[in-house]
Amino acid sequence: MPIKLTIDENPEAVSKIGFFIWAAGDDFESIDNDRNRMYFIPSDDFSYVISIFRSVYPVLNPYSGEMEQYFDACFDNYFDQENILLIISKIQTLNVTDIEVMNFLAKIVQCLKEKMSMGTYVVVEGNQ
């Protein structure tokens, strides 16, 4: 069961449409380890950061070896360490005054750092 990251007061009531975040190894598979918890962010909440994830494109898809031109809201998006650091930096520079949104963004940064520390890639999987 993924950990839900949301600004909603009742995480159980949020939409099941959104994005999963997990760490992948050199083999592009999810790292099988108790620390590699999967996170889920509902689409409404992911809207705070989706433009940042889109901004690093085009990126090389390490699995296919092809340049991906856009962030895919319906499939797996593999980000290497360099791109995750760029995404984290951009999230941290967002000018947000709402404390709930600030806390939510801090949790996303924490999640990305956690995944980066255990895998070669951070995967953001959309289920739109």
Secondary structure as the mmCIF struct_conf table of DSSP 4:
data_model
#
loop_
_struct_conf.conf_type_id
_struct_conf.id
_struct_conf.beg_label_comp_id
_struct_conf.beg_label_asym_id
_struct_conf.beg_label_seq_id
_struct_conf.end_label_comp_id
_struct_conf.end_label_asym_id
_struct_conf.end_label_seq_id
HELX_LH_PP_P HELX_LH_PP_P1 PRO A 2 PRO A 2
STRN STRN1 ILE A 3 LYS A 4
BEND BEND1 ILE A 7 GLU A 9
HELX_RH_3T_P HELX_RH_3T_P1 PRO A 11 ALA A 13
BEND BEND2 VAL A 14 VAL A 14
BEND BEND3 LYS A 16 LYS A 16
STRN STRN2 GLY A 18 ALA A 24
TURN_TY1_P TURN_TY1_P1 ASP A 26 ASP A 27
BEND BEND4 PHE A 28 GLU A 29
STRN STRN3 SER A 30 SER A 30
HELX_LH_PP_P HELX_LH_PP_P2 ILE A 31 ILE A 31
BEND BEND5 ASN A 33 ASN A 33
TURN_TY1_P TURN_TY1_P2 ASP A 34 ARG A 35
STRN STRN4 TYR A 39 PRO A 42
HELX_RH_AL_P HELX_RH_AL_P1 SER A 43 PHE A 46
TURN_TY1_P TURN_TY1_P3 SER A 47 VAL A 49
HELX_RH_AL_P HELX_RH_AL_P2 ILE A 50 SER A 55
TURN_TY1_P TURN_TY1_P4 VAL A 56 VAL A 56
BEND BEND6 PRO A 58 PRO A 58
STRN STRN5 VAL A 59 LEU A 60
TURN_TY1_P TURN_TY1_P5 PRO A 62 SER A 64
BEND BEND7 GLU A 66 GLU A 66
STRN STRN6 MET A 67 GLU A 68
BEND BEND8 TYR A 70 TYR A 70
TURN_TY1_P TURN_TY1_P6 ALA A 73 CYS A 74
BEND BEND9 PHE A 75 PHE A 75
STRN STRN7 ASP A 76 PHE A 79
HELX_RH_AL_P HELX_RH_AL_P3 GLN A 81 GLN A 92
TURN_TY1_P TURN_TY1_P7 THR A 93 THR A 93
HELX_RH_AL_P HELX_RH_AL_P4 ILE A 99 MET A 118
BEND BEND10 THR A 120 THR A 120
STRN STRN8 TYR A 121 GLY A 126
#
